[in-house]
Amino acid sequence: MVDVVIGEFMDAAAETIASMREGSVLINTARINTARNVSRVLEENA
């Protein structure tokens, strides 16, 4: 389960790097923050 969240986080990070030229960094930053929050909740509940 945690591996899935880490994978989603890495995907979001890759998207952020790829989209920096497009000006959609804020959207991808929100995705990363969401992945971090989900990961933290899973760790607390583990």
Distance bins in CASP14 RR format, pairs under 12 A and 6 or more apart:
PFRMAT RR
TARGET T0000
AUTHOR 0000-0000-0000
RMODE 2
METHOD distances of the structure
MODEL  1
1 7 0 0 0 0 0 1 0 0 0 0 0
1 8 0 0 0 0 0 1 0 0 0 0 0
1 38 0 0 0 0 1 0 0 0 0 0 0
1 39 0 0 0 0 1 0 0 0 0 0 0
1 41 0 0 0 0 0 1 0 0 0 0 0
1 42 1 0 0 1 0 0 0 0 0 0 0
1 43 0 0 0 0 0 1 0 0 0 0 0
1 45 0 0 0 0 1 0 0 0 0 0 0
1 46 0 0 0 0 1 0 0 0 0 0 0
2 8 0 0 0 0 0 1 0 0 0 0 0
2 9 0 0 0 0 0 1 0 0 0 0 0
2 35 0 0 0 0 0 1 0 0 0 0 0
2 38 0 0 0 0 1 0 0 0 0 0 0
2 39 1 0 0 1 0 0 0 0 0 0 0
2 40 0 0 0 0 0 1 0 0 0 0 0
2 41 0 0 0 0 0 1 0 0 0 0 0
2 42 1 0 1 0 0 0 0 0 0 0 0
2 43 1 0 0 1 0 0 0 0 0 0 0
2 44 0 0 0 0 0 1 0 0 0 0 0
2 45 0 0 0 0 0 1 0 0 0 0 0
2 46 1 0 0 1 0 0 0 0 0 0 0
3 9 0 0 0 0 0 1 0 0 0 0 0
3 10 0 0 0 0 0 1 0 0 0 0 0
3 39 0 0 0 0 0 1 0 0 0 0 0
3 42 0 0 0 0 0 1 0 0 0 0 0
4 10 0 0 0 0 0 1 0 0 0 0 0
4 11 0 0 0 0 0 1 0 0 0 0 0
4 35 0 0 0 0 0 1 0 0 0 0 0
4 38 0 0 0 0 1 0 0 0 0 0 0
4 39 0 0 0 0 1 0 0 0 0 0 0
4 42 0 0 0 0 1 0 0 0 0 0 0
5 11 0 0 0 0 0 1 0 0 0 0 0
5 12 0 0 0 0 0 1 0 0 0 0 0
5 32 0 0 0 0 0 1 0 0 0 0 0
5 34 0 0 0 0 1 0 0 0 0 0 0
5 35 1 0 0 1 0 0 0 0 0 0 0
5 36 0 0 0 0 1 0 0 0 0 0 0
5 37 0 0 0 0 1 0 0 0 0 0 0
5 38 1 0 1 0 0 0 0 0 0 0 0
5 39 1 0 1 0 0 0 0 0 0 0 0
5 40 0 0 0 0 1 0 0 0 0 0 0
5 41 0 0 0 0 1 0 0 0 0 0 0
5 42 1 0 0 1 0 0 0 0 0 0 0
5 43 0 0 0 0 1 0 0 0 0 0 0
5 46 0 0 0 0 0 1 0 0 0 0 0
6 12 0 0 0 0 0 1 0 0 0 0 0
6 13 0 0 0 0 0 1 0 0 0 0 0
6 32 0 0 0 0 0 1 0 0 0 0 0
6 35 0 0 0 0 1 0 0 0 0 0 0
6 36 0 0 0 0 0 1 0 0 0 0 0
6 38 0 0 0 0 0 1 0 0 0 0 0
6 39 1 0 0 1 0 0 0 0 0 0 0
6 42 0 0 0 0 0 1 0 0 0 0 0
6 43 0 0 0 0 0 1 0 0 0 0 0
7 13 0 0 0 0 1 0 0 0 0 0 0
7 14 0 0 0 0 1 0 0 0 0 0 0
7 15 0 0 0 0 0 1 0 0 0 0 0
7 31 0 0 0 0 0 1 0 0 0 0 0
7 32 0 0 0 0 0 1 0 0 0 0 0
7 35 0 0 0 0 1 0 0 0 0 0 0
7 38 0 0 0 0 0 1 0 0 0 0 0
7 39 0 0 0 0 1 0 0 0 0 0 0
8 14 0 0 0 0 0 1 0 0 0 0 0
8 15 0 0 0 0 0 1 0 0 0 0 0
8 31 0 0 0 0 1 0 0 0 0 0 0
8 32 0 0 0 0 1 0 0 0 0 0 0
8 34 0 0 0 0 1 0 0 0 0 0 0
8 35 1 0 1 0 0 0 0 0 0 0 0
8 36 0 0 0 0 0 1 0 0 0 0 0
8 37 0 0 0 0 0 1 0 0 0 0 0
8 38 1 0 0 1 0 0 0 0 0 0 0
8 39 0 0 0 0 1 0 0 0 0 0 0
8 42 0 0 0 0 0 1 0 0 0 0 0
9 15 0 0 0 0 0 1 0 0 0 0 0
9 16 0 0 0 0 0 1 0 0 0 0 0
9 28 0 0 0 0 0 1 0 0 0 0 0
9 31 0 0 0 0 1 0 0 0 0 0 0
9 32 1 0 0 1 0 0 0 0 0 0 0
9 33 0 0 0 0 1 0 0 0 0 0 0
9 34 0 0 0 0 1 0 0 0 0 0 0
9 35 1 1 0 0 0 0 0 0 0 0 0
9 36 1 0 0 1 0 0 0 0 0 0 0
9 37 0 0 0 0 0 1 0 0 0 0 0
9 38 0 0 0 0 1 0 0 0 0 0 0
9 39 1 0 0 1 0 0 0 0 0 0 0
9 40 0 0 0 0 0 1 0 0 0 0 0
9 42 0 0 0 0 0 1 0 0 0 0 0
10 16 0 0 0 0 0 1 0 0 0 0 0
10 17 0 0 0 0 0 1 0 0 0 0 0
10 31 0 0 0 0 0 1 0 0 0 0 0
10 32 0 0 0 0 1 0 0 0 0 0 0
10 35 0 0 0 0 1 0 0 0 0 0 0
10 36 0 0 0 0 0 1 0 0 0 0 0
10 39 0 0 0 0 0 1 0 0 0 0 0
11 17 0 0 0 0 0 1 0 0 0 0 0
11 18 0 0 0 0 0 1 0 0 0 0 0
11 28 0 0 0 0 1 0 0 0 0 0 0
11 31 0 0 0 0 1 0 0 0 0 0 0
11 32 0 0 0 0 1 0 0 0 0 0 0
11 34 0 0 0 0 0 1 0 0 0 0 0
11 35 0 0 0 0 1 0 0 0 0 0 0
12 18 0 0 0 0 0 1 0 0 0 0 0
12 19 0 0 0 0 0 1 0 0 0 0 0
12 24 0 0 0 0 0 1 0 0 0 0 0
12 25 0 0 0 0 0 1 0 0 0 0 0
12 27 0 0 0 0 1 0 0 0 0 0 0
12 28 1 0 0 1 0 0 0 0 0 0 0
12 29 0 0 0 0 1 0 0 0 0 0 0
12 30 0 0 0 0 1 0 0 0 0 0 0
12 31 1 0 1 0 0 0 0 0 0 0 0
12 32 1 0 1 0 0 0 0 0 0 0 0
12 33 0 0 0 0 1 0 0 0 0 0 0
12 34 1 0 0 1 0 0 0 0 0 0 0
12 35 1 0 1 0 0 0 0 0 0 0 0
12 36 0 0 0 0 1 0 0 0 0 0 0
12 37 0 0 0 0 0 1 0 0 0 0 0
12 38 0 0 0 0 0 1 0 0 0 0 0
12 39 0 0 0 0 0 1 0 0 0 0 0
13 19 0 0 0 0 0 1 0 0 0 0 0
13 20 0 0 0 0 0 1 0 0 0 0 0
13 25 0 0 0 0 0 1 0 0 0 0 0
13 28 0 0 0 0 1 0 0 0 0 0 0
13 29 0 0 0 0 1 0 0 0 0 0 0
13 31 0 0 0 0 1 0 0 0 0 0 0
13 32 1 0 0 1 0 0 0 0 0 0 0
13 33 0 0 0 0 0 1 0 0 0 0 0
13 35 0 0 0 0 1 0 0 0 0 0 0
13 36 0 0 0 0 0 1 0 0 0 0 0
14 20 0 0 0 0 0 1 0 0 0 0 0
14 28 0 0 0 0 1 0 0 0 0 0 0
14 31 0 0 0 0 0 1 0 0 0 0 0
14 32 0 0 0 0 0 1 0 0 0 0 0
14 35 0 0 0 0 0 1 0 0 0 0 0
15 22 0 0 0 0 0 1 0 0 0 0 0
15 24 0 0 0 0 1 0 0 0 0 0 0
15 25 0 0 0 0 1 0 0 0 0 0 0
15 27 0 0 0 0 1 0 0 0 0 0 0
15 28 1 0 1 0 0 0 0 0 0 0 0
15 29 0 0 0 0 0 1 0 0 0 0 0
15 30 0 0 0 0 0 1 0 0 0 0 0
15 31 1 0 0 1 0 0 0 0 0 0 0
15 32 0 0 0 0 1 0 0 0 0 0 0
15 35 0 0 0 0 0 1 0 0 0 0 0
16 22 0 0 0 0 0 1 0 0 0 0 0
16 23 0 0 0 0 0 1 0 0 0 0 0
16 24 0 0 0 0 1 0 0 0 0 0 0
16 25 1 0 0 1 0 0 0 0 0 0 0
16 26 0 0 0 0 1 0 0 0 0 0 0
16 27 0 0 0 0 1 0 0 0 0 0 0
16 28 1 1 0 0 0 0 0 0 0 0 0
16 29 1 0 0 1 0 0 0 0 0 0 0
16 30 0 0 0 0 1 0 0 0 0 0 0
16 31 1 0 0 1 0 0 0 0 0 0 0
16 32 1 0 0 1 0 0 0 0 0 0 0
16 33 0 0 0 0 0 1 0 0 0 0 0
16 35 0 0 0 0 0 1 0 0 0 0 0
17 24 0 0 0 0 0 1 0 0 0 0 0
17 25 0 0 0 0 1 0 0 0 0 0 0
17 28 0 0 0 0 1 0 0 0 0 0 0
17 29 0 0 0 0 0 1 0 0 0 0 0
17 32 0 0 0 0 0 1 0 0 0 0 0
18 24 0 0 0 0 1 0 0 0 0 0 0
18 25 0 0 0 0 0 1 0 0 0 0 0
18 28 0 0 0 0 1 0 0 0 0 0 0
19 25 1 0 0 1 0 0 0 0 0 0 0
19 26 0 0 0 0 0 1 0 0 0 0 0
19 27 1 0 0 1 0 0 0 0 0 0 0
19 28 1 0 1 0 0 0 0 0 0 0 0
19 29 0 0 0 0 0 1 0 0 0 0 0
19 31 0 0 0 0 0 1 0 0 0 0 0
19 32 0 0 0 0 0 1 0 0 0 0 0
20 26 0 0 0 0 0 1 0 0 0 0 0
20 27 0 0 0 0 0 1 0 0 0 0 0
20 28 0 0 0 0 1 0 0 0 0 0 0
20 29 0 0 0 0 0 1 0 0 0 0 0
22 28 0 0 0 0 1 0 0 0 0 0 0
23 29 0 0 0 0 0 1 0 0 0 0 0
24 30 0 0 0 0 0 1 0 0 0 0 0
24 31 0 0 0 0 0 1 0 0 0 0 0
25 31 0 0 0 0 0 1 0 0 0 0 0
25 32 0 0 0 0 0 1 0 0 0 0 0
26 32 0 0 0 0 0 1 0 0 0 0 0
26 33 0 0 0 0 0 1 0 0 0 0 0
27 33 0 0 0 0 0 1 0 0 0 0 0
27 34 0 0 0 0 0 1 0 0 0 0 0
28 34 0 0 0 0 0 1 0 0 0 0 0
28 35 0 0 0 0 0 1 0 0 0 0 0
29 35 0 0 0 0 0 1 0 0 0 0 0
29 36 0 0 0 0 0 1 0 0 0 0 0
30 36 0 0 0 0 0 1 0 0 0 0 0
30 37 0 0 0 0 0 1 0 0 0 0 0
31 37 0 0 0 0 0 1 0 0 0 0 0
31 38 0 0 0 0 0 1 0 0 0 0 0
32 38 0 0 0 0 0 1 0 0 0 0 0
32 39 0 0 0 0 0 1 0 0 0 0 0
33 39 0 0 0 0 0 1 0 0 0 0 0
33 40 0 0 0 0 0 1 0 0 0 0 0
34 40 0 0 0 0 0 1 0 0 0 0 0
34 41 0 0 0 0 0 1 0 0 0 0 0
35 41 0 0 0 0 0 1 0 0 0 0 0
35 42 0 0 0 0 0 1 0 0 0 0 0
36 42 0 0 0 0 0 1 0 0 0 0 0
36 43 0 0 0 0 0 1 0 0 0 0 0
37 43 0 0 0 0 0 1 0 0 0 0 0
37 44 0 0 0 0 0 1 0 0 0 0 0
38 44 0 0 0 0 0 1 0 0 0 0 0
38 45 0 0 0 0 0 1 0 0 0 0 0
39 45 0 0 0 0 0 1 0 0 0 0 0
39 46 0 0 0 0 0 1 0 0 0 0 0
40 46 0 0 0 0 0 1 0 0 0 0 0
END
